[in-house]
Amino acid sequence: MKPKFYFIVKTSALLLCLSTMLTLSHSCKKDNGNNPPGPDTTHHEDTSPFYGKPLTKRPIMVDYWGGCCYDRSTVGPLDAMPDGVDVVNIFTLGIGRTAAGGWEFEHRGVSGQNEWSDVLTKAHALQKRGIRIVATSFAGGLVKLSAAAADSMAKVVKDSLDKWKFDGIDLDLEYGNVRTANIDTGIIALSKYVGPVSKTGRILSVVDYNNYNLEQIKRSRQYIDYVMTMSYWNKATDVMKWIKSYGDGIGNRQNVLIGVGAGCAINAGQATLAGEELKIADTLKISAPGSGMMEFIFGCSYHNKDQSGNITKDISYTTNIIQRLKK
C-alpha cells in the first residue's frame, strides 16, 4: 500500500506544480504591456448598424463635417450630405484628461453652433443611408502614454462610441508646436476596439501633413484602416508623391486618400485651387486606381446666394468629385 500511496502524493504534487506554473505564465502574458490587446468581445445590443461589419474596401470619399466647431452659416448642414460619401468625420471632438485626472472624449466644439442631440439624430439618419460616422480627435492626448493610461483612455473612447452609436475614430496627427510625437501605446490600446485588428467593423484612420508622422504610420499600420493627407493646396501634378510616400508608409497605396478643400476652415492661401479638385480625381483614377479622396470641410458653398439673394444650398463641390471618382 505504501508505494501506491507515495505515488499518488507525488503525482498530485506534480500536477499542482504544473497548474501553478501555467497560471503564472498566463498572468505574465496578460501583464506584458507590449502585447496588442485582444479583439473587443463585448456584447453590443444597441449600436451602429455597421458594428461587426468590417470594411470590405477602403472608402472612396470621406467628408469632414465642421458644423460642430464652425459657424453653421458657413458650412453645409449634416443632413445635406450627398449619396456617394462613404464616411463622414464629425470634426472636432477631443480625447483628453478631465480635471479629476480621468479621461473624456468630449464634443467640445458643439457649443453655440449645433446641439449634440441634433447632431446624433442627423448622424444616425446618415447611417441608415449607408454612410459610416466617425469621430475625429486631435492626437495630442495620446502622446507617450503608459500602457495603463492608454488602456483607460481607449475604454473611454470605446464607451463614447457605444453611447453615440458611431463607427470609429479618426486621429488628427497634429501636436501643437511640435511636428511629430509618439502615440504607439495609445494606438495599440485603441486597436482593441477600432481598426482592422479589432474585428468590430469600427474604423481607425489618421490624417497627416507633409509626411510629418510617416514613421508613426509605419509603426502602426497594422492597426490603421487608411491615411488621409492634408494636401489641400496641392495641384494634380503634386499628389502622386503623397500617394507614394504614404502608400509606402501604410503598406498599400489604395489606403491613401488625398485631401482637398474649397476654403472654409482652411488657412488662407491653402485651399485647393478652383477646379483642381477634379483634376486630382482624374489623376488618381489614372495613376493610382483604387485610392480615394477626402474633403475638408463639407458644404463651404452651401450658403452662397444667387443674384436674387436666395441661399443656393450648393453641394456641387462634393458631388462633382464623387462623380469624377466613380465614373
C-alpha positions in Angstrom: 0.0 0.0 0.0 2.8 2.5 0.8 4.4 2.6 -2.7 1.0 3.3 -4.2 0.2 6.0 -1.6 3.6 7.8 -2.2 2.9 7.6 -6.0 -0.4 9.3 -5.6 1.0 12.0 -3.4 3.9 12.7 -5.8 1.6 12.7 -8.8 -0.8 15.2 -7.1 2.1 17.5 -6.1 3.4 17.4 -9.7 0.0 18.3 -11.1 -0.4 21.1 -8.6 3.1 22.5 -9.6 2.3 22.4 -13.3 -1.1 24.1 -12.7 0.7 26.9 -10.7 3.3 27.4 -13.5 0.6 27.7 -16.2 -1.3 30.2 -14.1 1.8 32.3 -13.6 2.7 32.1 -17.3 -0.8 33.2 -18.3 -0.6 36.1 -15.8 2.8 37.2 -17.2 1.4 37.3 -20.7 -1.6 39.4 -19.5 0.7 41.9 -17.8 3.0 42.4 -20.7 2.2 45.8 -21.9 3.9 45.2 -25.3 1.3 42.7 -26.5 -1.5 44.1 -28.6 -4.9 43.7 -26.8 -7.3 41.1 -28.0 -10.4 41.9 -30.0 -13.4 43.5 -28.4 -15.8 40.7 -27.4 -18.3 42.9 -25.6 -22.0 42.2 -26.5 -23.4 45.2 -28.4 -27.2 45.2 -28.5 -27.8 48.9 -29.2 -25.1 50.3 -31.5 -24.4 51.4 -35.1 -25.8 49.2 -37.9 -22.2 48.8 -39.1 -21.0 47.3 -35.9 -19.3 43.9 -36.5 -19.2 44.5 -40.3 -15.6 45.1 -41.2 -14.7 47.4 -44.2 -14.6 45.2 -47.3 -12.9 48.0 -49.2 -11.3 51.4 -48.3 -13.7 54.4 -48.7 -13.6 56.3 -52.0 -14.9 59.6 -50.4 -14.6 60.8 -46.8 -16.1 64.2 -45.8 -15.2 66.2 -42.7 -18.3 67.9 -41.3 -17.4 71.1 -39.4 -20.8 72.1 -38.0 -19.6 71.3 -34.5 -16.9 73.9 -34.5 -17.6 76.4 -37.3 -20.5 78.8 -37.7 -23.5 77.0 -39.1 -23.9 79.8 -41.6 -20.5 78.9 -43.1 -20.7 75.2 -43.7 -23.3 72.8 -45.0 -25.7 71.1 -42.7 -25.1 67.4 -41.8 -28.3 66.3 -43.4 -27.3 67.7 -46.8 -24.5 65.1 -47.1 -25.0 63.6 -50.6 -25.1 59.9 -51.5 -21.8 58.6 -52.6 -20.0 59.8 -49.5 -18.7 56.7 -47.7 -17.6 58.1 -44.3 -18.4 61.4 -42.5 -15.9 62.6 -39.9 -17.5 64.7 -37.2 -14.9 67.4 -36.5 -13.8 68.2 -33.9 -14.0 66.2 -30.7 -11.3 65.8 -28.2 -9.7 62.9 -26.2 -8.2 64.4 -23.1 -7.8 64.4 -19.4 -10.6 65.5 -17.0 -9.9 67.9 -14.1 -10.1 64.8 -11.8 -7.3 63.1 -13.8 -9.5 60.6 -15.7 -10.3 60.6 -19.4 -13.1 62.1 -21.6 -14.0 62.1 -25.2 -15.9 65.3 -25.4 -17.9 67.1 -28.1 -16.5 70.4 -27.1 -16.9 72.1 -30.4 -20.7 72.0 -30.4 -21.3 74.8 -28.0 -23.1 77.6 -29.6 -23.4 76.0 -33.1 -25.3 72.7 -33.1 -27.0 70.8 -30.3 -25.3 67.4 -29.8 -28.6 65.6 -29.7 -29.5 67.1 -33.1 -26.0 66.1 -34.4 -26.6 62.5 -33.3 -30.1 62.4 -34.8 -28.8 63.5 -38.2 -25.7 61.2 -38.0 -27.9 58.2 -37.3 -30.1 59.1 -40.3 -26.9 59.1 -42.5 -26.0 55.7 -41.2 -29.4 54.4 -42.4 -28.4 55.6 -45.9 -25.2 53.6 -45.7 -22.8 56.3 -44.5 -20.4 55.5 -41.6 -19.9 58.1 -38.9 -16.5 58.6 -37.4 -15.5 60.9 -34.5 -12.3 63.0 -35.1 -9.9 64.0 -32.4 -6.5 65.7 -32.3 -4.0 63.1 -31.1 -2.1 65.3 -28.6 -3.8 63.5 -25.7 -2.2 60.2 -26.8 1.4 61.2 -26.6 3.8 59.0 -24.6 1.1 57.3 -22.5 1.9 54.4 -20.2 0.2 51.2 -21.1 -2.2 51.6 -18.2 -3.1 55.1 -19.1 -3.6 54.1 -22.7 -5.9 51.3 -21.7 -8.0 53.7 -19.6 -8.2 56.2 -22.5 -9.2 53.6 -25.0 -12.0 52.3 -22.8 -13.5 55.8 -22.5 -13.3 56.2 -26.3 -15.0 52.8 -26.8 -17.8 53.7 -24.3 -18.4 57.0 -26.1 -18.6 55.3 -29.5 -21.1 52.8 -28.0 -23.2 55.6 -26.5 -23.2 57.7 -29.7 -23.5 54.7 -32.0 -20.6 55.9 -34.0 -18.4 53.8 -36.4 -14.9 54.6 -35.4 -12.3 57.3 -34.6 -10.1 59.4 -36.8 -6.8 60.8 -35.3 -5.5 64.2 -36.5 -1.8 63.8 -36.2 -1.1 67.4 -35.2 0.5 68.2 -31.8 0.6 71.9 -31.4 4.1 73.4 -31.7 5.8 70.1 -32.5 5.9 68.2 -35.8 5.9 64.6 -34.5 5.1 62.6 -31.4 5.0 59.0 -30.3 1.5 57.6 -29.8 2.3 53.9 -30.1 0.7 52.8 -26.8 -2.5 54.8 -27.5 -3.0 53.3 -30.9 -2.3 49.8 -29.6 -4.8 50.3 -26.8 -7.4 51.7 -29.2 -6.8 48.8 -31.6 -8.8 46.5 -29.3 -12.0 48.5 -30.1 -11.4 50.1 -33.5 -9.4 49.4 -36.7 -8.7 46.2 -38.6 -7.3 44.2 -35.6 -10.4 44.7 -33.5 -12.8 42.9 -35.9 -15.5 45.3 -34.8 -16.1 47.0 -38.1 -15.1 50.3 -36.5 -12.7 52.4 -38.3 -9.3 53.7 -37.1 -8.0 56.3 -39.6 -5.4 59.1 -39.4 -4.8 62.3 -41.2 -1.3 63.8 -41.6 0.6 66.7 -43.0 3.7 66.7 -45.2 4.9 63.3 -44.2 5.5 64.6 -40.6 4.3 61.4 -38.9 5.2 58.9 -41.5 7.3 56.9 -39.1 4.4 56.7 -36.7 2.2 55.4 -39.5 4.8 52.8 -40.5 4.9 51.5 -36.9 1.2 51.5 -36.5 0.0 50.4 -40.0 -1.4 47.0 -38.9 -3.9 48.9 -36.7 -4.9 51.6 -39.2 -7.5 51.3 -41.9 -6.3 54.3 -44.1 -4.5 57.5 -44.0 -5.7 60.9 -45.3 -3.4 63.8 -46.4 -3.6 67.5 -45.6 -2.6 68.4 -49.1 -5.3 70.9 -49.8 -3.2 73.4 -51.7 -1.6 70.8 -54.0 -2.1 70.6 -57.7 -2.9 67.4 -59.6 0.8 67.2 -60.6 1.8 67.0 -57.0 -0.4 64.4 -55.5 1.4 61.3 -56.7 4.3 62.0 -54.3 1.9 61.8 -51.4 0.3 58.6 -52.8 3.8 57.1 -52.9 5.1 58.2 -49.5 2.0 57.5 -47.5 1.3 54.3 -49.6 4.7 53.0 -48.6 4.1 54.0 -45.0 0.8 52.3 -44.6 1.7 49.5 -46.9 -0.9 50.0 -49.7 -1.4 52.9 -52.0 -5.1 52.2 -52.1 -5.3 53.1 -48.4 -4.3 56.7 -49.1 -7.0 59.4 -49.5 -5.9 62.8 -50.9 -7.4 65.8 -49.1 -8.9 68.8 -50.9 -11.0 71.7 -49.7 -12.8 74.7 -51.1 -11.7 77.1 -48.4 -13.8 77.4 -45.2 -11.9 76.2 -42.2 -8.6 76.0 -44.2 -5.9 78.6 -43.6 -5.8 81.5 -46.1 -3.9 80.6 -49.2 -4.0 76.8 -48.5 -7.4 76.0 -50.1 -7.4 73.8 -53.2 -7.4 76.0 -56.4 -10.8 76.1 -58.1 -11.2 73.1 -60.5 -8.0 71.4 -59.3 -10.0 69.0 -57.1 -11.5 67.4 -60.3 -8.1 67.2 -61.9 -6.8 65.4 -58.8 -9.7 63.0 -59.0 -8.8 62.3 -62.7 -5.1 61.8 -61.8 -6.0 59.3 -59.1 -8.2 57.3 -61.4 -5.5 57.1 -64.0 -2.3 56.9 -62.0 -3.4 55.5 -58.6 -6.5 53.4 -59.2 -8.2 52.3 -56.0 -7.1 55.3 -54.0 -9.6 57.9 -52.8 -10.2 61.5 -51.7 -11.1 63.5 -48.6 -12.9 66.8 -48.4 -12.3 69.4 -45.6 -14.9 70.9 -44.9 -18.2 69.8 -46.4 -20.6 72.4 -47.7 -18.3 75.5 -48.0 -20.6 76.8 -50.8 -23.9 75.8 -49.3 -24.8 79.2 -48.0 -23.8 81.2 -51.1 -26.5 83.4 -52.5 -27.7 83.7 -56.1 -28.5 87.1 -57.8 -31.9 87.2 -56.1 -30.4 86.8 -52.7 -31.6 83.2 -52.2 -29.3 80.7 -50.5 -28.1 78.2 -53.1 -27.7 75.2 -50.9 -24.8 74.3 -53.2 -23.1 70.9 -52.6 -21.8 70.5 -56.1 -18.1 70.6 -54.9 -18.7 67.3 -53.2 -21.0 65.7 -55.8 -18.7 66.6 -58.7 -15.7 64.9 -57.0 -17.8 61.8 -56.3 -19.0 61.6 -59.9 -15.4 62.0 -61.2 -14.0 59.3 -58.9 -16.8 56.8 -59.6 -17.4 57.3 -63.3 
